[in-house]
Amino acid sequence: MLRPCCLFVCFALGASACGRQPEAVRQRVHQADLLLRSEVESISARVPDRATLDSLLSAHNLAAGPVKAAVASAAGVFNPRALRAGRPYRLVRTIDGLLREFEYEIDANRFLRIISPDRERPELLEATVVPIEKQTSVVSVTATIDAQHPSLISAVNGSGENIQLALSLAEIFSGSIDFDSDLQPGDGFDVVFEKSTRDGQFAGYGAITAARFTAEGREYHAYRWTDPRTGAADYYDQDGRSLKRFFLKSPLKFEFRVTSGFSQRRLHPVFREYRAHLGVDYGAPYGSAVVAVANGVVVSAGRAGGGGNQVRLRHASGYESYYLHLSAFGAGVRAGARVSQGQIIGRVGATGTATGPHLDYRLRRNGLFVNPRAEHARLPPGPPIGASHLAAFSAQREAADALMPLNAISRSHRPDAVRAKR
């Protein structure tokens, strides 16, 4: 027979064990909660080839209803079939196939957002196009043309910037500077421009505020000015004169060289006899872009005997321009089409009678062929800034100059050190 004290000990031990059991159970339940699957799933990826919004959402096992609702909501602000392969997107879905959120990066400036604002009614979706937040600052760089950086593109790259800045500079000064034959070692530029970043990474360039370019011993200035009457922005020199010319100085922007000039008597490279050469030949890599030197209308775009594939444009004031030996025509370039200055009208080739890829560029005035390079230099610039706005322009110019670095390029080109033009 057990003594009362033993019974008391056993009872106490049992009671103690019973008291610990709920805590252990709670621990096990808590651990199980940690292993439960999340209610939503977030997916980040890139758009595959040939995807539409419908096919992309369906590929993530969304129910048919949410997919249909998402496509319908997006159609009001964006073409659901215009997804571009390789662009990033993010999708948040529930485990039972409902869409909570979808974001697709349309381009560097915008993204499409589709959300479910009411959890009680998940079939209702809202789509908006939202600007991407960026940080924009005004910066300046200086670069010099030298043996390591013999072209505008390489000089810009050497300054830490990229080709887009070089293209913008070339467009601004295209009526004044030939960026192949005019540039020599010691030339260079200063430029003030807007630069955007996104999460600390480069996100694109804004407008060039001001630029100073030295070429062939001459200094060229450009200042961006917005006409308060029309809201149109353009570039002017330090005195408010327009940099825009009736003709661009060249139908090619980069990577070319003049291989043959305008002449009444030139030894033909194929027929080996002296003939008139009524244009300027530019040697350039096959496929280089050829642009219209001025606004105009396409007279013809097709085969032209020994000239190969040719585009002929009619411009104002009795001018016509010709572009020969093209490998291809620009989009929409056909007889009767209007083209704008700087628009791509074809690609460099070697069609027709040609010894290699080049562009034969010709200019005709009132029915007679003229020397294109001489004619371009002769024509006056566009209209200047109106007298009533010159004071405001001068104040803006001085503010831009304060941001521009005083670089050794400008100081080195004294009048007594100017090189003779080639």
C-alpha positions as CSV (number, residue, x, y, z in Angstrom):
1,M,0.0,0.0,0.0
2,L,1.4,3.4,-1.0
3,R,1.9,5.9,1.5
4,P,0.0,9.2,1.2
5,C,3.3,11.1,0.6
6,C,4.1,8.9,-2.4
7,L,0.7,9.4,-3.8
8,F,1.1,13.1,-3.4
9,V,4.5,13.0,-5.3
10,C,3.0,11.0,-8.2
11,F,0.0,13.3,-8.3
12,A,2.2,16.3,-8.4
13,L,4.4,14.9,-11.1
14,G,1.4,14.1,-13.3
15,A,-0.1,17.5,-12.7
16,S,3.2,19.1,-13.7
17,A,3.3,17.1,-16.9
18,C,-0.3,18.0,-17.7
19,G,0.5,21.7,-17.1
20,R,3.4,21.6,-19.6
21,Q,1.4,19.9,-22.4
22,P,-0.5,22.9,-23.7
23,E,2.7,24.9,-24.0
24,A,4.3,22.2,-26.1
25,V,1.2,22.0,-28.3
26,R,1.3,25.8,-28.7
27,Q,4.9,25.6,-29.8
28,R,4.1,22.9,-32.4
29,V,1.2,24.9,-33.8
30,H,3.4,28.0,-34.0
31,Q,6.1,26.2,-35.9
32,A,3.4,24.9,-38.3
33,D,2.2,28.4,-38.9
34,L,5.7,29.4,-40.2
35,L,5.5,26.8,-42.8
36,L,2.1,27.8,-44.2
37,R,2.2,29.0,-47.8
38,S,1.9,32.8,-48.4
39,E,-1.4,34.1,-49.6
40,V,0.3,36.0,-52.5
41,E,3.2,35.3,-54.8
42,S,5.4,38.0,-56.4
43,I,7.1,37.3,-59.7
44,S,9.7,39.5,-61.5
45,A,10.8,38.6,-65.0
46,R,11.2,39.9,-68.6
47,V,8.7,39.7,-71.4
48,P,9.3,36.7,-73.7
49,D,9.3,36.8,-77.5
50,R,5.9,37.4,-79.2
51,A,4.0,37.8,-75.9
52,T,0.8,39.8,-75.5
53,L,-0.6,40.9,-72.2
54,D,-3.2,38.1,-72.4
55,S,-0.6,35.4,-73.1
56,L,1.8,36.7,-70.4
57,L,-0.8,36.8,-67.6
58,S,-2.2,33.4,-68.7
59,A,1.3,31.9,-68.5
60,H,1.3,32.6,-64.8
61,N,-1.8,30.5,-64.1
62,L,-4.1,33.4,-63.5
63,A,-7.8,32.6,-63.8
64,A,-9.5,33.5,-67.1
65,G,-11.7,36.2,-65.4
66,P,-8.8,38.3,-64.0
67,V,-6.9,38.0,-67.3
68,K,-9.8,39.3,-69.3
69,A,-10.4,42.1,-66.8
70,A,-6.7,43.1,-66.8
71,V,-6.6,43.2,-70.6
72,A,-9.8,45.3,-70.8
73,S,-8.6,47.8,-68.2
74,A,-5.2,48.2,-69.9
75,A,-6.8,48.8,-73.3
76,G,-8.0,52.2,-72.1
77,V,-4.4,53.5,-71.6
78,F,-2.1,51.1,-73.5
79,N,-2.2,48.7,-76.4
80,P,-2.2,45.2,-74.7
81,R,-0.6,43.7,-77.8
82,A,2.4,46.1,-77.8
83,L,4.5,44.4,-75.2
84,R,8.2,44.5,-76.2
85,A,10.3,41.4,-75.7
86,G,13.0,41.8,-73.0
87,R,11.2,44.6,-71.1
88,P,11.0,44.0,-67.3
89,Y,7.7,43.3,-65.5
90,R,6.5,42.4,-62.0
91,L,3.3,40.5,-61.1
92,V,1.7,39.8,-57.8
93,R,-0.9,37.0,-57.7
94,T,-2.9,35.1,-55.1
95,I,-2.5,31.4,-54.7
96,D,-6.0,30.9,-56.1
97,G,-5.2,32.8,-59.4
98,L,-6.4,36.3,-58.7
99,L,-4.3,39.3,-59.8
100,R,-3.3,41.8,-57.1
101,E,-0.8,44.0,-59.1
102,F,1.0,44.1,-62.4
103,E,3.7,46.5,-63.6
104,Y,5.3,46.6,-67.0
105,E,8.1,49.0,-68.0
106,I,6.9,50.5,-71.3
107,D,10.1,52.5,-71.9
108,A,12.7,54.4,-69.9
109,N,10.1,57.0,-68.9
110,R,6.8,55.2,-68.2
111,F,5.4,52.0,-66.8
112,L,2.0,50.4,-67.0
113,R,0.4,49.6,-63.6
114,I,-2.7,47.4,-63.1
115,I,-4.0,47.0,-59.5
116,S,-6.9,45.5,-57.7
117,P,-8.0,48.4,-55.4
118,D,-10.9,46.6,-53.7
119,R,-10.0,43.3,-52.1
120,E,-13.7,42.5,-51.7
121,R,-14.2,42.8,-55.4
122,P,-11.0,41.3,-57.0
123,E,-12.6,41.2,-60.5
124,L,-12.4,45.1,-60.6
125,L,-9.0,46.2,-61.9
126,E,-7.6,49.7,-62.6
127,A,-4.9,50.4,-65.2
128,T,-2.8,53.6,-65.4
129,V,0.4,54.7,-67.2
130,V,2.7,56.1,-64.5
131,P,5.9,58.2,-65.1
132,I,9.1,56.6,-63.8
133,E,10.6,58.7,-61.0
134,K,14.1,60.0,-62.0
135,Q,16.6,62.5,-60.6
136,T,17.7,65.1,-63.1
137,S,20.7,67.4,-62.7
138,V,22.5,69.9,-64.9
139,V,26.1,68.8,-65.5
140,S,28.9,69.9,-67.9
141,V,31.8,68.1,-69.6
142,T,34.8,69.1,-71.6
143,A,36.5,67.0,-74.3
144,T,39.3,67.4,-76.8
145,I,39.9,65.9,-80.2
146,D,43.3,64.1,-80.1
147,A,45.1,61.0,-81.3
148,Q,43.3,58.8,-78.7
149,H,39.9,60.5,-79.5
150,P,40.0,61.5,-83.2
151,S,36.2,61.8,-83.6
152,L,33.3,63.4,-81.8
153,I,31.9,60.1,-80.7
154,S,35.2,58.9,-79.2
155,A,35.8,62.3,-77.5
156,V,32.4,62.1,-75.9
157,N,33.0,58.5,-74.8
158,G,36.4,59.6,-73.4
159,S,34.6,62.2,-71.3
160,G,32.5,59.5,-69.6
161,E,29.3,60.1,-71.6
162,N,27.8,58.1,-74.5
163,I,26.9,58.3,-78.1
164,Q,23.5,59.9,-77.5
165,L,25.2,63.0,-76.3
166,A,27.4,63.0,-79.4
167,L,24.4,62.7,-81.7
168,S,22.7,65.6,-80.0
169,L,25.8,67.8,-80.3
170,A,26.1,66.8,-84.0
171,E,22.5,67.7,-84.7
172,I,22.8,71.2,-83.0
173,F,26.0,72.1,-85.0
174,S,25.1,70.2,-88.2
175,G,24.6,73.4,-90.2
176,S,28.0,74.8,-89.2
177,I,30.4,71.9,-88.7
178,D,31.3,68.9,-90.9
179,F,32.2,66.4,-88.2
180,D,34.6,64.5,-90.4
181,S,36.6,66.9,-92.5
182,D,36.3,69.9,-90.2
183,L,37.7,68.3,-87.0
184,Q,41.5,68.4,-86.3
185,P,43.6,67.5,-83.2
186,G,43.3,70.3,-80.7
187,D,39.6,71.0,-81.4
188,G,37.1,70.2,-78.8
189,F,34.0,71.3,-77.0
190,D,32.3,72.3,-73.7
191,V,28.7,71.3,-73.1
192,V,26.1,71.9,-70.4
193,F,23.2,69.4,-70.4
194,E,20.5,67.7,-68.3
195,K,21.3,64.2,-67.1
196,S,18.9,61.8,-65.5
197,T,19.5,58.9,-63.1
198,R,17.2,56.2,-61.8
199,D,18.1,54.4,-58.6
200,G,21.6,55.7,-59.0
201,Q,22.0,54.4,-62.6
202,F,22.1,56.5,-65.8
203,A,18.6,56.9,-67.2
204,G,19.1,59.2,-70.2
205,Y,19.9,62.8,-71.3
206,G,17.6,65.8,-71.3
207,A,18.1,69.0,-73.3
208,I,21.5,70.5,-74.0
209,T,21.4,73.9,-72.4
210,A,24.5,75.4,-74.0
211,A,27.5,74.2,-75.9
212,R,30.8,75.7,-77.3
213,F,32.6,73.9,-80.1
214,T,36.0,74.8,-81.5
215,A,36.7,73.5,-85.0
216,E,39.2,74.7,-87.6
217,G,40.3,77.6,-85.4
218,R,36.7,78.9,-85.1
219,E,34.6,78.9,-82.0
220,Y,30.9,78.1,-82.4
221,H,28.3,78.7,-79.6
222,A,24.9,77.2,-79.1
223,Y,22.2,78.3,-76.6
224,R,18.8,76.7,-76.2
225,W,16.0,79.2,-76.3
226,T,12.2,78.5,-76.1
227,D,10.1,81.0,-78.0
228,P,7.5,82.3,-75.4
229,R,4.9,82.8,-78.2
230,T,5.0,79.4,-79.7
231,G,6.7,77.2,-77.1
232,A,9.1,75.9,-79.7
233,A,12.8,75.4,-78.6
234,D,15.8,75.9,-80.9
235,Y,19.4,76.8,-80.7
236,Y,21.0,80.2,-81.3
237,D,24.5,81.7,-81.2
238,Q,25.7,84.2,-78.6
239,D,24.1,87.0,-80.6
240,G,20.7,85.3,-80.9
241,R,21.2,84.2,-84.5
242,S,19.7,80.9,-85.5
243,L,22.0,77.9,-85.9
244,K,19.5,76.2,-88.2
245,R,20.5,76.3,-91.9
246,F,18.5,75.7,-95.0
247,F,20.8,72.8,-95.7
248,L,22.7,70.5,-93.4
249,K,26.4,70.7,-94.0
250,S,26.5,67.0,-94.9
251,P,23.9,64.2,-95.7
252,L,26.0,61.9,-93.4
253,K,26.6,62.5,-89.7
254,F,29.6,60.3,-88.8
255,E,32.2,57.8,-90.1
256,F,32.7,59.3,-93.5
257,R,35.3,61.1,-95.6
258,V,35.2,63.1,-98.8
259,T,36.7,60.9,-101.5
260,S,35.9,63.0,-104.5
261,G,34.8,66.6,-104.8
262,F,32.7,68.5,-107.3
263,S,34.6,68.9,-110.6
264,Q,34.0,69.5,-114.3
265,R,36.9,67.2,-115.2
266,R,37.6,64.2,-113.0
267,L,39.3,60.8,-113.9
268,H,36.4,58.3,-113.6
269,P,37.6,55.4,-111.3
270,V,35.8,52.8,-113.4
271,F,35.9,54.0,-117.0
272,R,39.3,55.6,-116.7
273,E,38.4,58.7,-118.7
274,Y,37.9,62.3,-117.7
275,R,34.3,63.3,-117.0
276,A,32.4,65.9,-115.1
277,H,31.7,64.9,-111.5
278,L,28.6,66.9,-110.5
279,G,28.5,65.9,-106.9
280,V,30.5,65.1,-103.8
281,D,31.5,61.5,-103.0
282,Y,31.5,60.5,-99.3
283,G,33.2,57.2,-98.4
284,A,31.3,55.6,-95.5
285,P,30.7,52.1,-94.1
286,Y,28.0,50.1,-95.9
287,G,24.6,50.7,-94.3
288,S,25.4,54.1,-92.8
289,A,22.4,56.4,-92.5
290,V,21.8,59.0,-95.2
291,V,19.6,61.9,-94.2
292,A,17.7,64.6,-96.1
293,V,19.7,67.8,-96.1
294,A,16.5,69.9,-96.0
295,N,12.8,69.7,-95.8
296,G,11.3,68.5,-99.1
297,V,9.2,66.2,-101.2
298,V,10.4,62.9,-102.8
299,V,10.5,63.3,-106.6
300,S,11.7,59.7,-107.1
301,A,13.1,56.7,-105.2
302,G,14.3,53.9,-107.3
303,R,16.9,52.6,-109.8
304,A,18.8,55.2,-111.8
305,G,21.2,53.5,-114.2
306,G,24.8,53.9,-113.2
307,G,23.7,55.8,-110.1
308,G,22.2,52.7,-108.6
309,N,19.4,53.1,-106.1
310,Q,18.8,56.9,-106.0
311,V,16.6,59.3,-104.0
312,R,15.8,62.7,-105.5
313,L,14.2,65.4,-103.3
314,R,12.7,68.7,-104.3
315,H,13.2,71.6,-101.9
316,A,12.1,75.3,-101.7
317,S,13.8,78.1,-103.7
318,G,14.4,75.9,-106.8
319,Y,16.7,73.3,-105.2
320,E,16.8,69.6,-105.7
321,S,19.1,67.1,-104.0
322,Y,20.2,63.6,-105.2
323,Y,21.5,60.7,-103.2
324,L,23.1,57.9,-105.3
325,H,24.4,54.3,-104.9
326,L,22.1,53.5,-101.9
327,S,21.8,50.0,-100.5
328,A,18.3,50.6,-99.2
329,F,15.6,53.3,-99.0
330,G,14.3,54.8,-95.8
331,A,10.9,53.9,-94.4
332,G,8.1,55.6,-96.3
333,V,10.4,57.2,-98.8
334,R,8.5,57.1,-102.1
335,A,7.4,59.5,-104.8
336,G,5.2,62.2,-103.3
337,A,6.2,61.7,-99.7
338,R,7.2,64.6,-97.6
339,V,10.5,64.4,-95.7
340,S,12.0,66.6,-93.0
341,Q,15.5,67.8,-92.6
342,G,17.6,65.1,-90.9
343,Q,15.2,62.3,-91.7
344,I,16.8,59.0,-92.8
345,I,16.0,58.6,-96.5
346,G,18.4,55.7,-97.3
347,R,21.6,53.7,-96.5
348,V,25.0,53.9,-98.0
349,G,25.7,51.2,-100.6
350,A,27.6,50.4,-103.8
351,T,24.7,49.9,-106.3
352,G,25.1,51.0,-109.9
353,T,28.6,51.9,-111.1
354,A,30.7,52.0,-108.0
355,T,34.0,50.6,-106.8
356,G,32.9,50.4,-103.2
357,P,30.4,51.7,-100.6
358,H,30.0,55.4,-100.8
359,L,27.4,58.2,-101.3
360,D,27.4,60.4,-104.3
361,Y,25.5,63.5,-103.1
362,R,24.4,66.1,-105.7
363,L,22.6,69.4,-105.5
364,R,20.8,71.2,-108.3
365,R,19.6,74.8,-108.3
366,N,17.2,76.1,-110.9
367,G,18.1,73.2,-113.2
368,L,21.9,73.4,-112.9
369,F,24.1,71.3,-110.8
370,V,26.2,73.3,-108.2
371,N,29.0,72.5,-105.8
372,P,27.0,71.3,-102.7
373,R,29.7,72.2,-100.1
374,A,30.0,75.7,-101.5
375,E,26.3,76.2,-101.8
376,H,25.6,75.0,-98.2
377,A,28.1,77.6,-96.9
378,R,26.6,80.4,-98.9
379,L,23.0,80.1,-97.6
380,P,21.9,82.3,-94.7
381,P,20.8,81.0,-91.3
382,G,17.2,80.9,-90.1
383,P,15.4,83.9,-88.4
384,P,17.1,85.3,-85.3
385,I,15.5,85.9,-81.9
386,G,13.1,88.8,-82.0
387,A,14.4,92.1,-80.6
388,S,11.7,92.1,-77.9
389,H,13.2,88.9,-76.4
390,L,16.9,89.6,-76.8
391,A,17.2,90.9,-73.2
392,A,15.7,87.7,-71.8
393,F,17.8,85.6,-74.1
394,S,21.0,87.4,-72.9
395,A,20.2,86.8,-69.3
396,Q,19.6,83.1,-70.0
397,R,22.8,82.9,-72.0
398,E,24.8,84.4,-69.1
399,A,23.3,81.9,-66.7
400,A,24.3,79.1,-69.0
401,D,27.8,80.5,-69.4
402,A,28.3,80.4,-65.7
403,L,27.8,76.7,-65.7
404,M,30.1,76.1,-68.6
405,P,33.7,75.1,-67.8
406,L,36.4,77.5,-69.1
407,N,38.4,74.9,-70.9
408,A,41.9,75.2,-72.3
409,I,40.5,74.6,-75.8
410,S,38.9,78.0,-76.0
411,R,41.9,79.7,-74.4
412,S,44.4,78.1,-76.8
413,H,42.7,79.3,-80.0
414,R,44.1,82.9,-80.1
415,P,43.8,84.8,-83.4
416,D,47.5,84.4,-84.1
417,A,47.3,80.7,-83.6
418,V,44.3,80.0,-85.9
419,R,45.1,77.3,-88.4
420,A,44.4,77.8,-92.1
421,K,41.4,76.0,-93.4
422,R,42.0,72.9,-95.5
